[in-house]
Amino acid sequence: MGLDFFRDNTFLVHVVASTSSVSVATSLTHPLDSLKTLLQIAAGPSQQFSLSQVVDRVQKVSGLSGLYSGLGWSIVGNLLGLGGRFGTYEILTAYYKDGRKSNHVYIHEALLAGLTAGAVEAVVCTPFELLKHRRQVYSASYIKSSRSAVVMPKSSTLVSKLLPGYTPNVNAWNYTIGLLSTLPTNINTTHGDMLGALKQCPWLLTGSGRPPLASEVREPSKIVSLEGWNALWKGLRPAITQKCVYGGFFFSTWQFLYLAMLDWNSRDMNPPPRSIDEIDPVSPLASSLAAGFSGALAAAASHSFDTAKTRSQSIVIPKYIAMERKLLRWEAPGNWLERVAGMSPADRNIMFRGLWPRVLCCGISSFVFVGSYLLTVDYLL
């Protein structure tokens, strides 16, 4: 009765298969993704942690279970992101194949469809990747129970709400008050308590002091309160570049291997097939292996942009500092490629940190996802 129900609901079969496949593949490879993220964030111009050092740090702080920090956000993001990627790809390839006699997609068409699908995926899953990265950083961070922060005297409730967790520099604040105290006394008389009114302006506090660490701002409510709603799409520019490169390489390589396997299957056919539709289909194992290889190759090609995205999402920028940058027309440093792709010139020497964990993660994840998806669909139908 159960299998008959699924055979009558083809769409439901694909939903169940894709959901279970994404969950299994993400859960299996999440420790590799955590190691990749920590290697990228911990890297610096003068110090770069090794893989064993990162594992030891996570084990000391949160145990080996810390490698699964952010798993829930990763699963939700991959469900929506992969749905957007493959859904957009299927729509575009259906448009390409419309009116053709054979069900055939050329490699350059798969490349273009993959580029567009990657952009859609980046917009959909960037907020969930931000939350995942903050959780992963928290798993390797020592959080002090009592911070050595200096509370601003007579700070208003508005400031505490707009700048949660922010550590102001009291010396810089006193210096500002000293400068304002030189104003004529009639100004204070006309405008009332001028210093008290200025304390209601949070941006006067954000120009100095240390913002909280990424590990301390990991909840959605805290991120929105301190950094604003736009912070959920922080790193969108390098994310779009990374996902476009990944999608283009993945689908074009997969289509190339798929056509090569079909050509291999047609060699022993007599008479030779007149179209691609007459060739025996590729086995699920061969298709999964091709997807795994394509995912690993695409990960290697897009890794530098992934590093730029991960490092940008690990930086906490209060929303009033971002406002000041817009008012001052602050321009990002670097050459035109770095500015367009959202890469920092200070990270040029560490762009390939965590390359092999990501190659393994994407290769294994693609293999498991495609294989489990095809097997589930074949079983239910």
C-alpha positions as a LaTeX table, in Angstrom:
\begin{tabular}{lrrr}
\hline
Residue & $x$ (\AA) & $y$ (\AA) & $z$ (\AA) \\
\hline
Met1 & 0.00 & 0.00 & 0.00 \\
Gly2 & 2.82 & 2.43 & 0.85 \\
Leu3 & 4.74 & 1.94 & $-2.42$ \\
Asp4 & 1.50 & 2.15 & $-4.41$ \\
Phe5 & 0.83 & 5.54 & $-2.82$ \\
Phe6 & 4.24 & 6.83 & $-3.94$ \\
Arg7 & 3.82 & 5.42 & $-7.45$ \\
Asp8 & 0.69 & 7.52 & $-7.83$ \\
Asn9 & 2.47 & 10.69 & $-6.65$ \\
Thr10 & 5.60 & 11.19 & $-8.74$ \\
Phe11 & 6.24 & 14.70 & $-7.48$ \\
Leu12 & 6.09 & 13.54 & $-3.86$ \\
Val13 & 8.59 & 10.79 & $-4.67$ \\
His14 & 11.12 & 13.32 & $-5.92$ \\
Val15 & 10.55 & 15.56 & $-2.88$ \\
Val16 & 11.12 & 12.67 & $-0.47$ \\
Ala17 & 14.15 & 11.43 & $-2.41$ \\
Ser18 & 15.81 & 14.83 & $-2.63$ \\
Thr19 & 15.14 & 15.69 & 1.03 \\
Ser20 & 16.51 & 12.41 & 2.35 \\
Ser21 & 19.50 & 12.50 & $-0.01$ \\
Val22 & 20.49 & 16.04 & 0.95 \\
Ser23 & 20.13 & 15.25 & 4.66 \\
Val24 & 22.26 & 12.11 & 4.42 \\
Ala25 & 24.97 & 13.72 & 2.28 \\
Thr26 & 25.16 & 16.85 & 4.45 \\
Ser27 & 25.31 & 14.90 & 7.72 \\
Leu28 & 28.03 & 12.63 & 6.36 \\
Thr29 & 30.31 & 15.41 & 5.14 \\
His30 & 29.62 & 18.16 & 7.71 \\
Pro31 & 32.79 & 17.43 & 9.78 \\
Leu32 & 34.89 & 18.03 & 6.65 \\
Asp33 & 33.02 & 21.27 & 6.03 \\
Ser34 & 33.68 & 22.38 & 9.62 \\
Leu35 & 37.41 & 21.68 & 9.28 \\
Lys36 & 37.48 & 23.57 & 5.99 \\
Thr37 & 35.76 & 26.58 & 7.56 \\
Leu38 & 38.06 & 26.69 & 10.58 \\
Leu39 & 41.18 & 26.37 & 8.42 \\
Gln40 & 40.01 & 29.30 & 6.30 \\
Ile41 & 39.11 & 31.56 & 9.22 \\
Ala42 & 42.15 & 30.72 & 11.38 \\
Ala43 & 44.59 & 31.45 & 8.58 \\
Gly44 & 46.54 & 34.70 & 8.76 \\
Pro45 & 49.55 & 36.33 & 7.12 \\
Ser46 & 51.86 & 35.31 & 9.98 \\
Gln47 & 50.23 & 32.13 & 11.31 \\
Gln48 & 48.37 & 29.26 & 9.68 \\
Phe49 & 46.97 & 26.39 & 11.70 \\
Ser50 & 47.44 & 22.84 & 10.46 \\
Leu51 & 44.62 & 20.32 & 10.22 \\
Ser52 & 45.76 & 18.49 & 13.36 \\
Gln53 & 45.90 & 21.75 & 15.33 \\
Val54 & 42.34 & 22.61 & 14.31 \\
Val55 & 41.10 & 19.16 & 15.34 \\
Asp56 & 42.89 & 19.46 & 18.72 \\
Arg57 & 41.40 & 22.91 & 19.29 \\
Val58 & 37.85 & 21.72 & 18.58 \\
Gln59 & 38.34 & 18.65 & 20.79 \\
Lys60 & 39.54 & 20.77 & 23.72 \\
Val61 & 36.80 & 23.40 & 23.42 \\
Ser62 & 33.69 & 21.41 & 22.56 \\
Gly63 & 34.73 & 17.81 & 21.93 \\
Leu64 & 34.64 & 16.02 & 18.61 \\
Ser65 & 30.88 & 16.61 & 18.54 \\
Gly66 & 31.77 & 20.24 & 17.87 \\
Leu67 & 32.56 & 19.24 & 14.29 \\
Tyr68 & 28.79 & 18.92 & 13.85 \\
Ser69 & 28.08 & 22.47 & 15.03 \\
Gly70 & 25.75 & 24.23 & 12.61 \\
Leu71 & 24.50 & 20.97 & 11.08 \\
Gly72 & 20.87 & 22.04 & 11.27 \\
Trp73 & 21.49 & 25.32 & 9.43 \\
Ser74 & 23.61 & 23.44 & 6.88 \\
Ile75 & 20.83 & 20.95 & 6.12 \\
Val76 & 18.18 & 23.66 & 5.74 \\
Gly77 & 20.48 & 25.77 & 3.57 \\
Asn78 & 21.41 & 22.84 & 1.34 \\
Leu79 & 17.78 & 21.77 & 0.97 \\
Leu80 & 16.79 & 25.20 & $-0.28$ \\
Gly81 & 20.05 & 25.90 & $-2.12$ \\
Leu82 & 20.25 & 22.60 & $-4.00$ \\
Gly83 & 16.55 & 22.85 & $-4.75$ \\
Gly84 & 17.15 & 26.23 & $-6.32$ \\
Arg85 & 20.26 & 25.02 & $-8.15$ \\
Phe86 & 18.82 & 21.87 & $-9.71$ \\
Gly87 & 15.38 & 23.43 & $-10.21$ \\
Thr88 & 16.82 & 26.37 & $-12.15$ \\
Tyr89 & 19.06 & 24.02 & $-14.13$ \\
Glu90 & 16.15 & 21.78 & $-15.12$ \\
Ile91 & 14.04 & 24.76 & $-16.19$ \\
Leu92 & 16.81 & 26.23 & $-18.35$ \\
Thr93 & 17.78 & 22.92 & $-19.94$ \\
Ala94 & 14.11 & 22.20 & $-20.69$ \\
Tyr95 & 14.04 & 25.53 & $-22.52$ \\
Tyr96 & 17.19 & 24.58 & $-24.47$ \\
Lys97 & 15.74 & 21.19 & $-25.47$ \\
Asp98 & 12.38 & 22.58 & $-26.51$ \\
Gly99 & 11.69 & 21.75 & $-30.16$ \\
Arg100 & 14.54 & 19.26 & $-30.59$ \\
Lys101 & 14.03 & 15.73 & $-31.77$ \\
Ser102 & 16.40 & 14.25 & $-29.19$ \\
Asn103 & 16.60 & 14.82 & $-25.45$ \\
His104 & 20.09 & 16.28 & $-25.67$ \\
Val105 & 21.85 & 19.15 & $-23.87$ \\
Tyr106 & 25.12 & 20.52 & $-25.22$ \\
Ile107 & 28.05 & 21.13 & $-22.89$ \\
His108 & 28.05 & 24.90 & $-23.38$ \\
Glu109 & 24.33 & 24.96 & $-22.57$ \\
Ala110 & 24.99 & 23.05 & $-19.35$ \\
Leu111 & 27.71 & 25.58 & $-18.52$ \\
Leu112 & 25.40 & 28.57 & $-18.99$ \\
Ala113 & 22.57 & 26.91 & $-17.08$ \\
Gly114 & 24.99 & 26.05 & $-14.26$ \\
Leu115 & 26.17 & 29.66 & $-13.99$ \\
Thr116 & 22.61 & 30.91 & $-13.64$ \\
Ala117 & 21.66 & 28.12 & $-11.23$ \\
Gly118 & 24.65 & 28.97 & $-9.05$ \\
Ala119 & 23.56 & 32.60 & $-8.73$ \\
Val120 & 20.09 & 31.51 & $-7.61$ \\
Glu121 & 21.59 & 29.10 & $-5.09$ \\
Ala122 & 23.83 & 31.82 & $-3.63$ \\
Val123 & 20.92 & 34.20 & $-2.99$ \\
Val124 & 18.86 & 31.45 & $-1.36$ \\
Cys125 & 21.41 & 29.80 & 0.93 \\
Thr126 & 23.75 & 32.67 & 1.94 \\
Pro127 & 21.86 & 33.49 & 5.21 \\
Phe128 & 21.98 & 29.86 & 6.30 \\
Glu129 & 25.69 & 29.61 & 5.48 \\
Leu130 & 26.34 & 32.71 & 7.61 \\
Leu131 & 24.57 & 31.12 & 10.59 \\
Lys132 & 26.38 & 27.84 & 9.97 \\
His133 & 29.79 & 29.52 & 9.89 \\
Arg134 & 29.12 & 31.42 & 13.11 \\
Arg135 & 28.23 & 28.13 & 14.82 \\
Gln136 & 31.34 & 26.43 & 13.47 \\
Val137 & 33.55 & 29.25 & 14.76 \\
Tyr138 & 31.87 & 29.00 & 18.16 \\
Ser139 & 32.82 & 25.30 & 18.40 \\
Ala140 & 36.53 & 26.27 & 18.45 \\
Ser141 & 36.35 & 29.49 & 20.46 \\
Tyr142 & 36.99 & 29.96 & 24.17 \\
Ile143 & 34.20 & 32.14 & 25.59 \\
Lys144 & 35.07 & 33.94 & 28.80 \\
Ser145 & 32.38 & 33.99 & 31.45 \\
Ser146 & 33.10 & 37.56 & 32.42 \\
Arg147 & 34.40 & 39.93 & 29.80 \\
Ser148 & 36.71 & 42.79 & 30.66 \\
Ala149 & 34.37 & 45.24 & 29.00 \\
Val150 & 33.91 & 48.70 & 30.43 \\
Val151 & 30.27 & 49.74 & 30.63 \\
Met152 & 29.67 & 53.26 & 29.45 \\
Pro153 & 28.46 & 55.55 & 32.23 \\
Lys154 & 24.80 & 56.56 & 31.99 \\
Ser155 & 24.40 & 54.69 & 28.72 \\
Ser156 & 20.86 & 54.73 & 27.47 \\
Thr157 & 18.66 & 51.71 & 26.93 \\
Leu158 & 18.60 & 52.57 & 23.22 \\
Val159 & 22.36 & 52.15 & 22.95 \\
Ser160 & 22.30 & 48.79 & 24.74 \\
Lys161 & 19.61 & 47.56 & 22.37 \\
Leu162 & 21.29 & 48.78 & 19.19 \\
Leu163 & 24.80 & 47.69 & 20.17 \\
Pro164 & 24.45 & 44.39 & 22.08 \\
Gly165 & 27.77 & 42.87 & 23.03 \\
Tyr166 & 29.74 & 45.87 & 21.81 \\
Thr167 & 32.82 & 46.87 & 23.84 \\
Pro168 & 33.22 & 50.65 & 23.70 \\
Asn169 & 36.49 & 52.42 & 24.38 \\
Val170 & 35.83 & 54.63 & 27.42 \\
Asn171 & 39.02 & 56.66 & 26.85 \\
Ala172 & 37.92 & 57.62 & 23.35 \\
Trp173 & 34.47 & 58.52 & 24.70 \\
Asn174 & 35.94 & 60.74 & 27.41 \\
Tyr175 & 38.14 & 62.41 & 24.79 \\
Thr176 & 35.06 & 63.18 & 22.69 \\
Ile177 & 33.27 & 64.65 & 25.72 \\
Gly178 & 36.34 & 66.76 & 26.44 \\
Leu179 & 36.28 & 68.20 & 22.93 \\
Leu180 & 32.58 & 68.99 & 23.21 \\
Ser181 & 33.04 & 70.66 & 26.58 \\
Thr182 & 34.98 & 73.48 & 24.89 \\
Leu183 & 31.82 & 74.63 & 23.11 \\
Pro184 & 30.23 & 77.87 & 24.34 \\
Thr185 & 27.97 & 77.45 & 27.35 \\
Asn186 & 25.02 & 79.10 & 25.59 \\
Ile187 & 24.77 & 76.10 & 23.26 \\
Asn188 & 24.14 & 73.77 & 26.18 \\
Thr189 & 21.64 & 76.28 & 27.56 \\
Thr190 & 19.76 & 76.49 & 24.27 \\
His191 & 19.65 & 72.76 & 23.52 \\
Gly192 & 19.35 & 71.47 & 27.08 \\
Asp193 & 21.58 & 68.57 & 28.11 \\
Met194 & 23.71 & 68.37 & 24.97 \\
Leu195 & 26.00 & 65.61 & 26.22 \\
Gly196 & 23.03 & 63.54 & 27.32 \\
Ala197 & 21.43 & 64.00 & 23.91 \\
Leu198 & 24.61 & 62.92 & 22.13 \\
Lys199 & 24.64 & 59.69 & 24.12 \\
Gln200 & 21.43 & 58.79 & 22.32 \\
Cys201 & 23.41 & 58.61 & 19.07 \\
Pro202 & 24.88 & 55.09 & 18.93 \\
Trp203 & 27.22 & 55.86 & 16.06 \\
Leu204 & 29.30 & 58.01 & 18.41 \\
Leu205 & 30.15 & 54.82 & 20.26 \\
Thr206 & 30.91 & 52.68 & 17.21 \\
Gly207 & 33.88 & 54.64 & 15.94 \\
Ser208 & 36.14 & 53.11 & 18.59 \\
Gly209 & 36.29 & 50.02 & 20.71 \\
Arg210 & 36.24 & 46.33 & 19.85 \\
Pro211 & 33.15 & 44.76 & 18.30 \\
Pro212 & 32.16 & 41.31 & 19.55 \\
Leu213 & 33.65 & 38.22 & 17.98 \\
Ala214 & 31.78 & 36.18 & 15.39 \\
Ser215 & 31.45 & 33.35 & 17.91 \\
Glu216 & 29.55 & 35.70 & 20.23 \\
Val217 & 27.09 & 36.89 & 17.57 \\
Arg218 & 25.74 & 33.60 & 16.27 \\
Glu219 & 22.00 & 33.77 & 16.94 \\
Pro220 & 19.76 & 35.28 & 14.24 \\
Ser221 & 18.26 & 37.79 & 16.68 \\
Lys222 & 21.70 & 39.03 & 17.77 \\
Ile223 & 22.93 & 39.30 & 14.19 \\
Val224 & 19.92 & 41.35 & 13.14 \\
Ser225 & 20.09 & 43.54 & 16.26 \\
Leu226 & 23.79 & 44.38 & 15.99 \\
Glu227 & 24.49 & 44.16 & 12.26 \\
Gly228 & 21.08 & 44.67 & 10.66 \\
Trp229 & 18.98 & 42.56 & 8.30 \\
Asn230 & 21.46 & 43.07 & 5.46 \\
Ala231 & 24.07 & 41.16 & 7.46 \\
Leu232 & 22.22 & 37.91 & 6.74 \\
Trp233 & 23.41 & 38.29 & 3.14 \\
Lys234 & 26.94 & 39.30 & 4.11 \\
Gly235 & 29.43 & 37.89 & 1.65 \\
Leu236 & 26.79 & 37.66 & $-1.07$ \\
Arg237 & 29.13 & 39.00 & $-3.75$ \\
Pro238 & 31.85 & 36.34 & $-3.28$ \\
Ala239 & 29.08 & 33.78 & $-2.71$ \\
Ile240 & 27.53 & 34.53 & $-6.11$ \\
Thr241 & 30.93 & 34.32 & $-7.77$ \\
Gln242 & 31.74 & 31.05 & $-5.99$ \\
Lys243 & 28.38 & 29.43 & $-6.71$ \\
Cys244 & 28.41 & 30.51 & $-10.37$ \\
Val245 & 31.88 & 29.06 & $-10.91$ \\
Tyr246 & 30.95 & 25.91 & $-9.02$ \\
Gly247 & 27.66 & 25.44 & $-10.88$ \\
Gly248 & 29.22 & 26.04 & $-14.28$ \\
Phe249 & 32.08 & 23.59 & $-13.71$ \\
Phe250 & 29.83 & 21.01 & $-12.04$ \\
Phe251 & 27.10 & 20.76 & $-14.67$ \\
Ser252 & 29.37 & 21.12 & $-17.71$ \\
Thr253 & 31.77 & 18.44 & $-16.42$ \\
Trp254 & 28.91 & 16.16 & $-15.44$ \\
Gln255 & 27.29 & 16.57 & $-18.86$ \\
Phe256 & 30.62 & 15.89 & $-20.59$ \\
Leu257 & 31.11 & 12.68 & $-18.61$ \\
Tyr258 & 27.47 & 11.69 & $-19.16$ \\
Leu259 & 27.81 & 12.03 & $-22.94$ \\
Ala260 & 31.09 & 10.12 & $-22.86$ \\
Met261 & 29.45 & 7.24 & $-20.97$ \\
Leu262 & 26.54 & 7.19 & $-23.42$ \\
Asp263 & 29.00 & 7.06 & $-26.31$ \\
Trp264 & 30.72 & 4.12 & $-24.58$ \\
Asn265 & 27.40 & 2.29 & $-24.16$ \\
Ser266 & 26.55 & 2.77 & $-27.84$ \\
Arg267 & 29.72 & 1.12 & $-29.18$ \\
Asp268 & 28.34 & $-2.43$ & $-28.99$ \\
Met269 & 24.89 & $-1.57$ & $-30.31$ \\
Asn270 & 24.02 & $-3.04$ & $-33.70$ \\
Pro271 & 22.57 & $-1.27$ & $-35.61$ \\
Pro272 & 24.05 & 2.00 & $-34.33$ \\
Pro273 & 21.53 & 4.23 & $-32.52$ \\
Arg274 & 19.98 & 7.04 & $-34.53$ \\
Ser275 & 19.58 & 9.34 & $-31.53$ \\
Ile276 & 20.73 & 9.64 & $-27.95$ \\
Asp277 & 17.34 & 8.46 & $-26.70$ \\
Glu278 & 17.93 & 4.96 & $-28.12$ \\
Ile279 & 21.10 & 4.37 & $-26.06$ \\
Asp280 & 20.89 & 2.37 & $-22.85$ \\
Pro281 & 20.81 & 4.68 & $-19.79$ \\
Val282 & 23.84 & 5.17 & $-17.58$ \\
Ser283 & 23.89 & 3.09 & $-14.39$ \\
Pro284 & 23.27 & 4.88 & $-11.07$ \\
Leu285 & 26.77 & 4.01 & $-9.86$ \\
Ala286 & 28.43 & 5.49 & $-12.95$ \\
Ser287 & 26.28 & 8.62 & $-12.74$ \\
Ser288 & 27.15 & 9.00 & $-9.03$ \\
Leu289 & 30.87 & 8.63 & $-9.69$ \\
Ala290 & 30.66 & 11.23 & $-12.44$ \\
Ala291 & 28.82 & 13.60 & $-10.09$ \\
Gly292 & 31.44 & 13.06 & $-7.37$ \\
Phe293 & 34.30 & 13.83 & $-9.74$ \\
Ser294 & 32.46 & 16.88 & $-11.08$ \\
Gly295 & 31.82 & 18.18 & $-7.57$ \\
Ala296 & 35.47 & 17.77 & $-6.57$ \\
Leu297 & 36.67 & 19.56 & $-9.72$ \\
Ala298 & 34.16 & 22.38 & $-9.26$ \\
Ala299 & 35.22 & 22.78 & $-5.61$ \\
Ala300 & 38.86 & 23.16 & $-6.59$ \\
Ala301 & 38.00 & 25.74 & $-9.27$ \\
Ser302 & 35.86 & 27.89 & $-6.95$ \\
His303 & 37.76 & 27.51 & $-3.66$ \\
Ser304 & 39.41 & 30.93 & $-3.59$ \\
Phe305 & 35.99 & 32.62 & $-3.79$ \\
Asp306 & 34.69 & 30.29 & $-1.08$ \\
Thr307 & 37.53 & 31.41 & 1.20 \\
Ala308 & 36.66 & 35.07 & 0.58 \\
Lys309 & 33.00 & 34.38 & 1.40 \\
Thr310 & 33.78 & 32.44 & 4.58 \\
Arg311 & 36.20 & 35.05 & 5.93 \\
Ser312 & 33.84 & 37.94 & 5.19 \\
Gln313 & 31.00 & 36.20 & 7.04 \\
Ser314 & 33.21 & 35.75 & 10.13 \\
Ile315 & 33.69 & 39.52 & 10.60 \\
Val316 & 31.20 & 41.42 & 12.77 \\
Ile317 & 30.49 & 44.94 & 11.49 \\
Pro318 & 27.90 & 46.91 & 13.52 \\
Lys319 & 25.25 & 48.44 & 11.31 \\
Tyr320 & 26.17 & 52.01 & 12.22 \\
Ile321 & 29.76 & 51.47 & 11.09 \\
Ala322 & 28.36 & 50.18 & 7.81 \\
Met323 & 26.20 & 53.33 & 7.66 \\
Glu324 & 29.25 & 55.53 & 8.20 \\
Arg325 & 31.09 & 53.74 & 5.40 \\
Lys326 & 28.22 & 54.45 & 3.03 \\
Leu327 & 28.05 & 58.10 & 4.05 \\
Leu328 & 31.82 & 58.46 & 3.60 \\
Arg329 & 31.65 & 56.56 & 0.28 \\
Trp330 & 34.20 & 54.06 & 1.51 \\
Glu331 & 35.64 & 51.98 & $-1.33$ \\
Ala332 & 36.85 & 48.42 & $-0.87$ \\
Pro333 & 40.62 & 48.02 & $-1.44$ \\
Gly334 & 42.16 & 45.80 & $-4.09$ \\
Asn335 & 42.15 & 45.52 & $-7.86$ \\
Trp336 & 38.97 & 45.40 & $-9.96$ \\
Leu337 & 38.64 & 41.60 & $-9.77$ \\
Glu338 & 38.93 & 41.61 & $-5.98$ \\
Arg339 & 36.41 & 44.42 & $-5.66$ \\
Val340 & 33.91 & 42.75 & $-7.99$ \\
Ala341 & 34.31 & 39.31 & $-6.41$ \\
Gly342 & 34.33 & 40.65 & $-2.83$ \\
Met343 & 37.87 & 39.44 & $-2.05$ \\
Ser344 & 40.26 & 41.15 & 0.35 \\
Pro345 & 43.80 & 41.91 & $-0.90$ \\
Ala346 & 45.11 & 41.03 & 2.58 \\
Asp347 & 44.00 & 37.42 & 2.00 \\
Arg348 & 45.81 & 36.83 & $-1.28$ \\
Asn349 & 48.27 & 34.35 & 0.19 \\
Ile350 & 45.69 & 32.27 & 2.05 \\
Met351 & 42.98 & 31.85 & $-0.58$ \\
Phe352 & 43.62 & 28.11 & $-0.94$ \\
Arg353 & 43.56 & 27.25 & 2.76 \\
Gly354 & 41.28 & 24.28 & 3.40 \\
Leu355 & 41.33 & 23.23 & $-0.25$ \\
Trp356 & 41.58 & 19.47 & 0.22 \\
Pro357 & 38.91 & 19.18 & 2.92 \\
Arg358 & 36.53 & 21.08 & 0.65 \\
Val359 & 37.43 & 18.97 & $-2.40$ \\
Leu360 & 36.75 & 15.80 & $-0.40$ \\
Cys361 & 33.58 & 17.27 & 1.10 \\
Cys362 & 32.08 & 18.33 & $-2.23$ \\
Gly363 & 33.16 & 15.14 & $-4.01$ \\
Ile364 & 31.75 & 12.79 & $-1.38$ \\
Ser365 & 28.62 & 14.91 & $-0.93$ \\
Ser366 & 27.85 & 14.94 & $-4.67$ \\
Phe367 & 28.46 & 11.20 & $-4.94$ \\
Val368 & 26.22 & 10.38 & $-1.98$ \\
Phe369 & 23.52 & 12.86 & $-2.98$ \\
Val370 & 23.14 & 11.67 & $-6.57$ \\
Gly371 & 23.51 & 7.98 & $-5.69$ \\
Ser372 & 20.99 & 8.00 & $-2.84$ \\
Tyr373 & 18.58 & 10.13 & $-4.88$ \\
Leu374 & 18.61 & 7.75 & $-7.85$ \\
Leu375 & 18.31 & 4.67 & $-5.64$ \\
Thr376 & 15.43 & 6.18 & $-3.66$ \\
Val377 & 13.50 & 7.15 & $-6.79$ \\
Asp378 & 14.12 & 3.73 & $-8.32$ \\
Tyr379 & 12.90 & 1.99 & $-5.15$ \\
Leu380 & 9.77 & 4.10 & $-4.67$ \\
Leu381 & 8.76 & 4.01 & $-8.33$ \\
\hline
\end{tabular}
